[in-house]
Amino acid sequence: QVQLVESGGGLVQPGGSLRLSCAASGSILNINVMGWYRQAPGKQRELVATISSGGIRNYADSVKGRFTISRDNAKNTVYLQMNILKPDDTAVYYCNFKRGSFTSWGQGTQVTVSS
């Protein structure tokens, strides 16, 4: 069992920054992939960024150059630094954990970009 708890969502102005955190607990092994997905109203959930336990990162084209994913393996925590935020970034952001065929999801945290 792996539990994921997100934090850091909220309201931010366009062009602003926000940092999301996701703390994992439970049966966590060293080799895994953690990441962030998001879902806006009326749209499919989409991948934002992932990072492996070895530090390999992947980003959606829409966030490259603006978002940075990182992780602290000692704390079993993954972060998403979001800069130059746009209204189109507004969505519920979900933390994801994957180890082989096993996947866990967080409850989601709302990010709203509006003036």
Backbone atoms as SQL, in Angstrom:
CREATE TABLE atoms (id INTEGER PRIMARY KEY, chain TEXT, resi INTEGER, resn TEXT, atom TEXT, x REAL, y REAL, z REAL);
INSERT INTO atoms VALUES
  (1, 'A', 1, 'GLN', 'N', 0.830, -1.179, 0.000),
  (2, 'A', 1, 'GLN', 'CA', 0.000, 0.000, 0.000),
  (3, 'A', 1, 'GLN', 'C', 0.874, 1.242, 0.000),
  (4, 'A', 2, 'VAL', 'N', 0.532, 2.186, -0.869),
  (5, 'A', 2, 'VAL', 'CA', 1.224, 3.460, -0.954),
  (6, 'A', 2, 'VAL', 'C', 0.185, 4.564, -0.892),
  (7, 'A', 3, 'GLN', 'N', 0.337, 5.454, 0.060),
  (8, 'A', 3, 'GLN', 'CA', -0.532, 6.617, 0.171),
  (9, 'A', 3, 'GLN', 'C', 0.210, 7.854, -0.308),
  (10, 'A', 4, 'LEU', 'N', -0.503, 8.710, -1.029),
  (11, 'A', 4, 'LEU', 'CA', 0.064, 9.938, -1.563),
  (12, 'A', 4, 'LEU', 'C', -0.766, 11.110, -1.062),
  (13, 'A', 5, 'VAL', 'N', -0.098, 12.106, -0.501),
  (14, 'A', 5, 'VAL', 'CA', -0.771, 13.284, 0.021),
  (15, 'A', 5, 'VAL', 'C', -0.182, 14.518, -0.636),
  (16, 'A', 6, 'GLU', 'N', -1.011, 15.212, -1.423),
  (17, 'A', 6, 'GLU', 'CA', -0.581, 16.421, -2.107),
  (18, 'A', 6, 'GLU', 'C', -0.835, 17.652, -1.249),
  (19, 'A', 7, 'SER', 'N', -0.038, 18.674, -1.489),
  (20, 'A', 7, 'SER', 'CA', -0.240, 19.958, -0.846),
  (21, 'A', 7, 'SER', 'C', 0.357, 21.047, -1.727),
  (22, 'A', 8, 'GLY', 'N', -0.027, 22.282, -1.474),
  (23, 'A', 8, 'GLY', 'CA', 0.554, 23.419, -2.166),
  (24, 'A', 8, 'GLY', 'C', -0.325, 24.066, -3.216),
  (25, 'A', 9, 'GLY', 'N', -1.482, 23.487, -3.491),
  (26, 'A', 9, 'GLY', 'CA', -2.372, 24.093, -4.459),
  (27, 'A', 9, 'GLY', 'C', -2.983, 25.381, -3.930),
  (28, 'A', 10, 'GLY', 'N', -3.583, 26.139, -4.836),
  (29, 'A', 10, 'GLY', 'CA', -4.206, 27.381, -4.442),
  (30, 'A', 10, 'GLY', 'C', -4.452, 28.291, -5.619),
  (31, 'A', 11, 'LEU', 'N', -4.708, 29.550, -5.313),
  (32, 'A', 11, 'LEU', 'CA', -4.975, 30.577, -6.312),
  (33, 'A', 11, 'LEU', 'C', -3.727, 31.414, -6.535),
  (34, 'A', 12, 'VAL', 'N', -3.375, 31.617, -7.798),
  (35, 'A', 12, 'VAL', 'CA', -2.198, 32.406, -8.142),
  (36, 'A', 12, 'VAL', 'C', -2.496, 33.227, -9.386),
  (37, 'A', 13, 'GLN', 'N', -1.866, 34.386, -9.498),
  (38, 'A', 13, 'GLN', 'CA', -2.057, 35.246, -10.660),
  (39, 'A', 13, 'GLN', 'C', -1.284, 34.727, -11.865),
  (40, 'A', 14, 'PRO', 'N', -1.759, 35.026, -13.082),
  (41, 'A', 14, 'PRO', 'CA', -0.982, 34.676, -14.264),
  (42, 'A', 14, 'PRO', 'C', 0.430, 35.239, -14.183),
  (43, 'A', 15, 'GLY', 'N', 1.401, 34.423, -14.575),
  (44, 'A', 15, 'GLY', 'CA', 2.800, 34.803, -14.473),
  (45, 'A', 15, 'GLY', 'C', 3.427, 34.473, -13.138),
  (46, 'A', 16, 'GLY', 'N', 2.616, 34.060, -12.185),
  (47, 'A', 16, 'GLY', 'CA', 3.110, 33.736, -10.865),
  (48, 'A', 16, 'GLY', 'C', 3.657, 32.330, -10.771),
  (49, 'A', 17, 'SER', 'N', 4.024, 31.949, -9.552),
  (50, 'A', 17, 'SER', 'CA', 4.639, 30.656, -9.301),
  (51, 'A', 17, 'SER', 'C', 3.943, 29.942, -8.155),
  (52, 'A', 18, 'LEU', 'N', 4.053, 28.628, -8.172),
  (53, 'A', 18, 'LEU', 'CA', 3.472, 27.796, -7.141),
  (54, 'A', 18, 'LEU', 'C', 4.281, 26.514, -7.075),
  (55, 'A', 19, 'ARG', 'N', 4.425, 25.955, -5.890),
  (56, 'A', 19, 'ARG', 'CA', 5.114, 24.686, -5.734),
  (57, 'A', 19, 'ARG', 'C', 4.205, 23.665, -5.085),
  (58, 'A', 20, 'LEU', 'N', 4.018, 22.545, -5.764),
  (59, 'A', 20, 'LEU', 'CA', 3.241, 21.442, -5.239),
  (60, 'A', 20, 'LEU', 'C', 4.164, 20.406, -4.612),
  (61, 'A', 21, 'SER', 'N', 3.677, 19.774, -3.564),
  (62, 'A', 21, 'SER', 'CA', 4.419, 18.712, -2.903),
  (63, 'A', 21, 'SER', 'C', 3.551, 17.468, -2.812),
  (64, 'A', 22, 'CYS', 'N', 4.179, 16.316, -2.873),
  (65, 'A', 22, 'CYS', 'CA', 3.482, 15.045, -2.727),
  (66, 'A', 22, 'CYS', 'C', 4.343, 14.125, -1.877),
  (67, 'A', 23, 'ALA', 'N', 3.837, 13.778, -0.716),
  (68, 'A', 23, 'ALA', 'CA', 4.545, 12.897, 0.197),
  (69, 'A', 23, 'ALA', 'C', 3.980, 11.488, 0.095),
  (70, 'A', 24, 'ALA', 'N', 4.855, 10.525, -0.147),
  (71, 'A', 24, 'ALA', 'CA', 4.465, 9.130, -0.267),
  (72, 'A', 24, 'ALA', 'C', 4.795, 8.384, 1.014),
  (73, 'A', 25, 'SER', 'N', 3.907, 7.493, 1.393),
  (74, 'A', 25, 'SER', 'CA', 4.131, 6.660, 2.562),
  (75, 'A', 25, 'SER', 'C', 3.598, 5.262, 2.295),
  (76, 'A', 26, 'GLY', 'N', 4.103, 4.301, 3.044),
  (77, 'A', 26, 'GLY', 'CA', 3.685, 2.925, 2.876),
  (78, 'A', 26, 'GLY', 'C', 4.805, 2.053, 2.359),
  (79, 'A', 27, 'SER', 'N', 4.437, 1.091, 1.527),
  (80, 'A', 27, 'SER', 'CA', 5.388, 0.126, 1.006),
  (81, 'A', 27, 'SER', 'C', 6.090, 0.688, -0.227),
  (82, 'A', 28, 'ILE', 'N', 7.092, 1.512, 0.027),
  (83, 'A', 28, 'ILE', 'CA', 7.821, 2.197, -1.046),
  (84, 'A', 28, 'ILE', 'C', 9.182, 1.538, -1.217),
  (85, 'A', 29, 'LEU', 'N', 9.452, 1.076, -2.411),
  (86, 'A', 29, 'LEU', 'CA', 10.750, 0.535, -2.752),
  (87, 'A', 29, 'LEU', 'C', 11.566, 1.591, -3.475),
  (88, 'A', 30, 'ASN', 'N', 12.848, 1.326, -3.617),
  (89, 'A', 30, 'ASN', 'CA', 13.752, 2.331, -4.158),
  (90, 'A', 30, 'ASN', 'C', 13.478, 2.669, -5.622),
  (91, 'A', 31, 'ILE', 'N', 13.131, 1.675, -6.411),
  (92, 'A', 31, 'ILE', 'CA', 12.948, 1.881, -7.841),
  (93, 'A', 31, 'ILE', 'C', 11.482, 2.158, -8.138),
  (94, 'A', 32, 'ASN', 'N', 11.201, 3.364, -8.575),
  (95, 'A', 32, 'ASN', 'CA', 9.836, 3.751, -8.884),
  (96, 'A', 32, 'ASN', 'C', 9.849, 5.005, -9.738),
  (97, 'A', 33, 'VAL', 'N', 8.672, 5.363, -10.219),
  (98, 'A', 33, 'VAL', 'CA', 8.483, 6.606, -10.954),
  (99, 'A', 33, 'VAL', 'C', 7.355, 7.376, -10.283),
  (100, 'A', 34, 'MET', 'N', 7.588, 8.640, -10.013),
  (101, 'A', 34, 'MET', 'CA', 6.560, 9.501, -9.466),
  (102, 'A', 34, 'MET', 'C', 6.342, 10.675, -10.415),
  (103, 'A', 35, 'GLY', 'N', 5.144, 11.209, -10.380),
  (104, 'A', 35, 'GLY', 'CA', 4.867, 12.303, -11.285),
  (105, 'A', 35, 'GLY', 'C', 3.588, 13.024, -10.961),
  (106, 'A', 36, 'TRP', 'N', 3.282, 13.967, -11.826),
  (107, 'A', 36, 'TRP', 'CA', 2.090, 14.787, -11.689),
  (108, 'A', 36, 'TRP', 'C', 1.258, 14.722, -12.954),
  (109, 'A', 37, 'TYR', 'N', -0.039, 14.577, -12.774),
  (110, 'A', 37, 'TYR', 'CA', -1.025, 14.656, -13.831),
  (111, 'A', 37, 'TYR', 'C', -2.014, 15.755, -13.469),
  (112, 'A', 38, 'ARG', 'N', -2.751, 16.221, -14.452),
  (113, 'A', 38, 'ARG', 'CA', -3.755, 17.239, -14.163),
  (114, 'A', 38, 'ARG', 'C', -4.998, 17.004, -15.004),
  (115, 'A', 39, 'GLN', 'N', -6.112, 17.487, -14.490),
  (116, 'A', 39, 'GLN', 'CA', -7.385, 17.350, -15.185),
  (117, 'A', 39, 'GLN', 'C', -8.193, 18.625, -15.018),
  (118, 'A', 40, 'ALA', 'N', -8.474, 19.265, -16.138),
  (119, 'A', 40, 'ALA', 'CA', -9.326, 20.440, -16.160),
  (120, 'A', 40, 'ALA', 'C', -10.767, 20.004, -16.414),
  (121, 'A', 41, 'PRO', 'N', -11.745, 20.822, -16.019),
  (122, 'A', 41, 'PRO', 'CA', -13.153, 20.463, -16.241),
  (123, 'A', 41, 'PRO', 'C', -13.434, 20.158, -17.703),
  (124, 'A', 42, 'GLY', 'N', -14.087, 19.031, -17.952),
  (125, 'A', 42, 'GLY', 'CA', -14.451, 18.646, -19.304),
  (126, 'A', 42, 'GLY', 'C', -13.329, 18.072, -20.142),
  (127, 'A', 43, 'LYS', 'N', -12.168, 17.873, -19.553),
  (128, 'A', 43, 'LYS', 'CA', -11.028, 17.359, -20.298),
  (129, 'A', 43, 'LYS', 'C', -10.495, 16.083, -19.667),
  (130, 'A', 44, 'GLN', 'N', -9.730, 15.341, -20.452),
  (131, 'A', 44, 'GLN', 'CA', -9.095, 14.125, -19.973),
  (132, 'A', 44, 'GLN', 'C', -7.925, 14.458, -19.045),
  (133, 'A', 45, 'ARG', 'N', -7.642, 13.547, -18.144),
  (134, 'A', 45, 'ARG', 'CA', -6.458, 13.695, -17.313),
  (135, 'A', 45, 'ARG', 'C', -5.217, 13.547, -18.194),
  (136, 'A', 46, 'GLU', 'N', -4.273, 14.448, -18.024),
  (137, 'A', 46, 'GLU', 'CA', -3.077, 14.438, -18.848),
  (138, 'A', 46, 'GLU', 'C', -1.818, 14.457, -17.997),
  (139, 'A', 47, 'LEU', 'N', -0.776, 13.872, -18.543),
  (140, 'A', 47, 'LEU', 'CA', 0.513, 13.859, -17.876),
  (141, 'A', 47, 'LEU', 'C', 1.122, 15.248, -17.897),
  (142, 'A', 48, 'VAL', 'N', 1.680, 15.656, -16.767),
  (143, 'A', 48, 'VAL', 'CA', 2.402, 16.919, -16.670),
  (144, 'A', 48, 'VAL', 'C', 3.904, 16.665, -16.648),
  (145, 'A', 49, 'ALA', 'N', 4.350, 15.837, -15.721),
  (146, 'A', 49, 'ALA', 'CA', 5.772, 15.548, -15.591),
  (147, 'A', 49, 'ALA', 'C', 5.956, 14.294, -14.763),
  (148, 'A', 50, 'THR', 'N', 7.031, 13.563, -15.033),
  (149, 'A', 50, 'THR', 'CA', 7.400, 12.403, -14.236),
  (150, 'A', 50, 'THR', 'C', 8.884, 12.462, -13.927),
  (151, 'A', 51, 'ILE', 'N', 9.258, 11.770, -12.867),
  (152, 'A', 51, 'ILE', 'CA', 10.668, 11.648, -12.504),
  (153, 'A', 51, 'ILE', 'C', 10.884, 10.270, -11.905),
  (154, 'A', 52, 'SER', 'N', 11.899, 9.581, -12.389),
  (155, 'A', 52, 'SER', 'CA', 12.228, 8.266, -11.870),
  (156, 'A', 52, 'SER', 'C', 13.085, 8.394, -10.624),
  (157, 'A', 53, 'SER', 'N', 13.235, 7.270, -9.914),
  (158, 'A', 53, 'SER', 'CA', 14.092, 7.267, -8.736),
  (159, 'A', 53, 'SER', 'C', 15.539, 7.564, -9.098),
  (160, 'A', 54, 'GLY', 'N', 15.911, 7.346, -10.358),
  (161, 'A', 54, 'GLY', 'CA', 17.238, 7.679, -10.836),
  (162, 'A', 54, 'GLY', 'C', 17.388, 9.103, -11.318),
  (163, 'A', 55, 'GLY', 'N', 16.303, 9.881, -11.286),
  (164, 'A', 55, 'GLY', 'CA', 16.372, 11.288, -11.643),
  (165, 'A', 55, 'GLY', 'C', 16.073, 11.612, -13.098),
  (166, 'A', 56, 'ILE', 'N', 15.579, 10.641, -13.865),
  (167, 'A', 56, 'ILE', 'CA', 15.223, 10.893, -15.248),
  (168, 'A', 56, 'ILE', 'C', 13.872, 11.598, -15.304),
  (169, 'A', 57, 'ARG', 'N', 13.815, 12.726, -16.000),
  (170, 'A', 57, 'ARG', 'CA', 12.621, 13.558, -16.050),
  (171, 'A', 57, 'ARG', 'C', 11.985, 13.558, -17.431),
  (172, 'A', 58, 'ASN', 'N', 10.664, 13.617, -17.445),
  (173, 'A', 58, 'ASN', 'CA', 9.901, 13.807, -18.665),
  (174, 'A', 58, 'ASN', 'C', 8.843, 14.868, -18.415),
  (175, 'A', 59, 'TYR', 'N', 8.611, 15.717, -19.424),
  (176, 'A', 59, 'TYR', 'CA', 7.645, 16.795, -19.308),
  (177, 'A', 59, 'TYR', 'C', 6.707, 16.814, -20.498),
  (178, 'A', 60, 'ALA', 'N', 5.474, 17.222, -20.240),
  (179, 'A', 60, 'ALA', 'CA', 4.580, 17.536, -21.334),
  (180, 'A', 60, 'ALA', 'C', 5.094, 18.770, -22.066),
  (181, 'A', 61, 'ASP', 'N', 4.882, 18.810, -23.380),
  (182, 'A', 61, 'ASP', 'CA', 5.358, 19.949, -24.160),
  (183, 'A', 61, 'ASP', 'C', 4.792, 21.274, -23.655),
  (184, 'A', 62, 'SER', 'N', 3.578, 21.252, -23.144),
  (185, 'A', 62, 'SER', 'CA', 2.914, 22.474, -22.716),
  (186, 'A', 62, 'SER', 'C', 3.547, 23.115, -21.488),
  (187, 'A', 63, 'VAL', 'N', 4.363, 22.368, -20.757),
  (188, 'A', 63, 'VAL', 'CA', 4.954, 22.901, -19.528),
  (189, 'A', 63, 'VAL', 'C', 6.471, 22.974, -19.577),
  (190, 'A', 64, 'LYS', 'N', 7.091, 22.501, -20.643),
  (191, 'A', 64, 'LYS', 'CA', 8.541, 22.534, -20.749),
  (192, 'A', 64, 'LYS', 'C', 9.051, 23.968, -20.674),
  (193, 'A', 65, 'GLY', 'N', 10.080, 24.162, -19.880),
  (194, 'A', 65, 'GLY', 'CA', 10.645, 25.488, -19.698),
  (195, 'A', 65, 'GLY', 'C', 9.987, 26.292, -18.609),
  (196, 'A', 66, 'ARG', 'N', 8.826, 25.849, -18.130),
  (197, 'A', 66, 'ARG', 'CA', 8.113, 26.564, -17.074),
  (198, 'A', 66, 'ARG', 'C', 8.028, 25.765, -15.775),
  (199, 'A', 67, 'PHE', 'N', 7.849, 24.456, -15.894),
  (200, 'A', 67, 'PHE', 'CA', 7.697, 23.596, -14.724),
  (201, 'A', 67, 'PHE', 'C', 8.959, 22.778, -14.509),
  (202, 'A', 68, 'THR', 'N', 9.258, 22.483, -13.256),
  (203, 'A', 68, 'THR', 'CA', 10.379, 21.633, -12.905),
  (204, 'A', 68, 'THR', 'C', 9.935, 20.600, -11.876),
  (205, 'A', 69, 'ILE', 'N', 10.153, 19.335, -12.187),
  (206, 'A', 69, 'ILE', 'CA', 9.839, 18.274, -11.246),
  (207, 'A', 69, 'ILE', 'C', 11.120, 17.833, -10.553),
  (208, 'A', 70, 'SER', 'N', 11.017, 17.547, -9.278),
  (209, 'A', 70, 'SER', 'CA', 12.161, 17.086, -8.504),
  (210, 'A', 70, 'SER', 'C', 11.672, 16.141, -7.422),
  (211, 'A', 71, 'ARG', 'N', 12.605, 15.448, -6.794),
  (212, 'A', 71, 'ARG', 'CA', 12.222, 14.546, -5.718),
  (213, 'A', 71, 'ARG', 'C', 13.312, 14.478, -4.665),
  (214, 'A', 72, 'ASP', 'N', 12.882, 14.207, -3.458),
  (215, 'A', 72, 'ASP', 'CA', 13.764, 13.995, -2.332),
  (216, 'A', 72, 'ASP', 'C', 13.531, 12.563, -1.877),
  (217, 'A', 73, 'ASN', 'N', 14.420, 11.674, -2.276),
  (218, 'A', 73, 'ASN', 'CA', 14.221, 10.259, -1.984),
  (219, 'A', 73, 'ASN', 'C', 14.264, 9.958, -0.488),
  (220, 'A', 74, 'ALA', 'N', 15.042, 10.720, 0.260),
  (221, 'A', 74, 'ALA', 'CA', 15.110, 10.514, 1.699),
  (222, 'A', 74, 'ALA', 'C', 13.775, 10.797, 2.363),
  (223, 'A', 75, 'LYS', 'N', 13.008, 11.731, 1.797),
  (224, 'A', 75, 'LYS', 'CA', 11.706, 12.092, 2.343),
  (225, 'A', 75, 'LYS', 'C', 10.545, 11.447, 1.592),
  (226, 'A', 76, 'ASN', 'N', 10.846, 10.683, 0.549),
  (227, 'A', 76, 'ASN', 'CA', 9.816, 10.082, -0.303),
  (228, 'A', 76, 'ASN', 'C', 8.818, 11.132, -0.775),
  (229, 'A', 77, 'THR', 'N', 9.339, 12.246, -1.222),
  (230, 'A', 77, 'THR', 'CA', 8.516, 13.377, -1.615),
  (231, 'A', 77, 'THR', 'C', 8.904, 13.851, -3.009),
  (232, 'A', 78, 'VAL', 'N', 7.896, 14.150, -3.817),
  (233, 'A', 78, 'VAL', 'CA', 8.106, 14.707, -5.141),
  (234, 'A', 78, 'VAL', 'C', 7.520, 16.112, -5.165),
  (235, 'A', 79, 'TYR', 'N', 8.173, 17.008, -5.900),
  (236, 'A', 79, 'TYR', 'CA', 7.764, 18.395, -5.977),
  (237, 'A', 79, 'TYR', 'C', 7.520, 18.791, -7.428),
  (238, 'A', 80, 'LEU', 'N', 6.670, 19.763, -7.601),
  (239, 'A', 80, 'LEU', 'CA', 6.465, 20.365, -8.910),
  (240, 'A', 80, 'LEU', 'C', 6.528, 21.870, -8.751),
  (241, 'A', 81, 'GLN', 'N', 7.622, 22.462, -9.219),
  (242, 'A', 81, 'GLN', 'CA', 7.765, 23.912, -9.224),
  (243, 'A', 81, 'GLN', 'C', 7.162, 24.448, -10.506),
  (244, 'A', 82, 'MET', 'N', 6.144, 25.272, -10.378),
  (245, 'A', 82, 'MET', 'CA', 5.420, 25.796, -11.520),
  (246, 'A', 82, 'MET', 'C', 5.660, 27.298, -11.616),
  (247, 'A', 83, 'ASN', 'N', 6.276, 27.727, -12.710),
  (248, 'A', 83, 'ASN', 'CA', 6.573, 29.133, -12.942),
  (249, 'A', 83, 'ASN', 'C', 5.856, 29.620, -14.189),
  (250, 'A', 84, 'ILE', 'N', 5.735, 30.931, -14.294),
  (251, 'A', 84, 'ILE', 'CA', 5.077, 31.582, -15.432),
  (252, 'A', 84, 'ILE', 'C', 3.733, 30.910, -15.685),
  (253, 'A', 85, 'LEU', 'N', 2.946, 30.811, -14.655),
  (254, 'A', 85, 'LEU', 'CA', 1.677, 30.111, -14.742),
  (255, 'A', 85, 'LEU', 'C', 0.700, 30.845, -15.651),
  (256, 'A', 86, 'LYS', 'N', -0.084, 30.064, -16.370),
  (257, 'A', 86, 'LYS', 'CA', -1.075, 30.568, -17.303),
  (258, 'A', 86, 'LYS', 'C', -2.463, 30.119, -16.872),
  (259, 'A', 87, 'PRO', 'N', -3.503, 30.832, -17.284),
  (260, 'A', 87, 'PRO', 'CA', -4.863, 30.369, -16.983),
  (261, 'A', 87, 'PRO', 'C', -5.131, 28.941, -17.454),
  (262, 'A', 88, 'ASP', 'N', -4.505, 28.527, -18.559),
  (263, 'A', 88, 'ASP', 'CA', -4.698, 27.170, -19.063),
  (264, 'A', 88, 'ASP', 'C', -4.102, 26.108, -18.149),
  (265, 'A', 89, 'ASP', 'N', -3.281, 26.523, -17.194),
  (266, 'A', 89, 'ASP', 'CA', -2.742, 25.578, -16.220),
  (267, 'A', 89, 'ASP', 'C', -3.747, 25.240, -15.126),
  (268, 'A', 90, 'THR', 'N', -4.863, 25.942, -15.091),
  (269, 'A', 90, 'THR', 'CA', -5.885, 25.692, -14.080),
  (270, 'A', 90, 'THR', 'C', -6.422, 24.272, -14.208),
  (271, 'A', 91, 'ALA', 'N', -6.349, 23.518, -13.126),
  (272, 'A', 91, 'ALA', 'CA', -6.772, 22.125, -13.130),
  (273, 'A', 91, 'ALA', 'C', -6.620, 21.562, -11.728),
  (274, 'A', 92, 'VAL', 'N', -7.150, 20.367, -11.540),
  (275, 'A', 92, 'VAL', 'CA', -6.831, 19.587, -10.358),
  (276, 'A', 92, 'VAL', 'C', -5.578, 18.785, -10.679),
  (277, 'A', 93, 'TYR', 'N', -4.578, 18.911, -9.843),
  (278, 'A', 93, 'TYR', 'CA', -3.309, 18.231, -10.051),
  (279, 'A', 93, 'TYR', 'C', -3.230, 17.011, -9.147),
  (280, 'A', 94, 'TYR', 'N', -2.900, 15.868, -9.748),
  (281, 'A', 94, 'TYR', 'CA', -2.847, 14.600, -9.045),
  (282, 'A', 94, 'TYR', 'C', -1.430, 14.057, -9.018),
  (283, 'A', 95, 'CYS', 'N', -0.999, 13.630, -7.866),
  (284, 'A', 95, 'CYS', 'CA', 0.281, 12.947, -7.728),
  (285, 'A', 95, 'CYS', 'C', 0.113, 11.480, -8.106),
  (286, 'A', 96, 'ASN', 'N', 1.137, 10.919, -8.729),
  (287, 'A', 96, 'ASN', 'CA', 1.100, 9.531, -9.174),
  (288, 'A', 96, 'ASN', 'C', 2.365, 8.801, -8.757),
  (289, 'A', 97, 'PHE', 'N', 2.194, 7.550, -8.377),
  (290, 'A', 97, 'PHE', 'CA', 3.295, 6.666, -8.018),
  (291, 'A', 97, 'PHE', 'C', 3.157, 5.388, -8.824),
  (292, 'A', 98, 'LYS', 'N', 4.241, 4.941, -9.445),
  (293, 'A', 98, 'LYS', 'CA', 4.210, 3.725, -10.232),
  (294, 'A', 98, 'LYS', 'C', 5.444, 2.891, -9.954),
  (295, 'A', 99, 'ARG', 'N', 5.202, 1.616, -9.667),
  (296, 'A', 99, 'ARG', 'CA', 6.282, 0.646, -9.472),
  (297, 'A', 99, 'ARG', 'C', 5.865, -0.635, -10.174),
  (298, 'A', 100, 'GLY', 'N', 6.477, -0.913, -11.308),
  (299, 'A', 100, 'GLY', 'CA', 6.045, -2.037, -12.109),
  (300, 'A', 100, 'GLY', 'C', 4.604, -1.860, -12.521),
  (301, 'A', 101, 'SER', 'N', 3.769, -2.844, -12.206),
  (302, 'A', 101, 'SER', 'CA', 2.354, -2.786, -12.538),
  (303, 'A', 101, 'SER', 'C', 1.513, -2.108, -11.464),
  (304, 'A', 102, 'PHE', 'N', 2.130, -1.689, -10.375),
  (305, 'A', 102, 'PHE', 'CA', 1.408, -1.076, -9.260),
  (306, 'A', 102, 'PHE', 'C', 1.385, 0.435, -9.411),
  (307, 'A', 103, 'THR', 'N', 0.190, 1.007, -9.283),
  (308, 'A', 103, 'THR', 'CA', 0.011, 2.452, -9.411),
  (309, 'A', 103, 'THR', 'C', -0.855, 2.974, -8.277),
  (310, 'A', 104, 'SER', 'N', -0.473, 4.117, -7.730),
  (311, 'A', 104, 'SER', 'CA', -1.266, 4.806, -6.719),
  (312, 'A', 104, 'SER', 'C', -1.481, 6.250, -7.145),
  (313, 'A', 105, 'TRP', 'N', -2.603, 6.812, -6.685),
  (314, 'A', 105, 'TRP', 'CA', -2.956, 8.189, -6.988),
  (315, 'A', 105, 'TRP', 'C', -3.254, 8.958, -5.712),
  (316, 'A', 106, 'GLY', 'N', -2.890, 10.219, -5.705),
  (317, 'A', 106, 'GLY', 'CA', -3.287, 11.104, -4.629),
  (318, 'A', 106, 'GLY', 'C', -4.702, 11.593, -4.828),
  (319, 'A', 107, 'GLN', 'N', -5.196, 12.350, -3.872),
  (320, 'A', 107, 'GLN', 'CA', -6.581, 12.826, -3.921),
  (321, 'A', 107, 'GLN', 'C', -6.757, 14.057, -4.803),
  (322, 'A', 108, 'GLY', 'N', -5.674, 14.705, -5.158),
  (323, 'A', 108, 'GLY', 'CA', -5.725, 15.872, -6.013),
  (324, 'A', 108, 'GLY', 'C', -5.697, 17.171, -5.235),
  (325, 'A', 109, 'THR', 'N', -5.105, 18.186, -5.838),
  (326, 'A', 109, 'THR', 'CA', -5.075, 19.521, -5.258),
  (327, 'A', 109, 'THR', 'C', -5.397, 20.533, -6.353),
  (328, 'A', 110, 'GLN', 'N', -6.260, 21.481, -6.038),
  (329, 'A', 110, 'GLN', 'CA', -6.731, 22.446, -7.025),
  (330, 'A', 110, 'GLN', 'C', -5.705, 23.551, -7.234),
  (331, 'A', 111, 'VAL', 'N', -5.399, 23.820, -8.491),
  (332, 'A', 111, 'VAL', 'CA', -4.576, 24.960, -8.879),
  (333, 'A', 111, 'VAL', 'C', -5.416, 25.855, -9.774),
  (334, 'A', 112, 'THR', 'N', -5.580, 27.096, -9.368),
  (335, 'A', 112, 'THR', 'CA', -6.351, 28.061, -10.140),
  (336, 'A', 112, 'THR', 'C', -5.473, 29.253, -10.472),
  (337, 'A', 113, 'VAL', 'N', -5.347, 29.544, -11.757),
  (338, 'A', 113, 'VAL', 'CA', -4.542, 30.668, -12.230),
  (339, 'A', 113, 'VAL', 'C', -5.503, 31.714, -12.783),
  (340, 'A', 114, 'SER', 'N', -5.638, 32.806, -12.083),
  (341, 'A', 114, 'SER', 'CA', -6.607, 33.832, -12.453),
  (342, 'A', 114, 'SER', 'C', -6.225, 35.152, -11.819),
  (343, 'A', 115, 'SER', 'N', -6.548, 36.236, -12.513),
  (344, 'A', 115, 'SER', 'CA', -6.354, 37.569, -11.976),
  (345, 'A', 115, 'SER', 'C', -7.643, 38.110, -11.381);
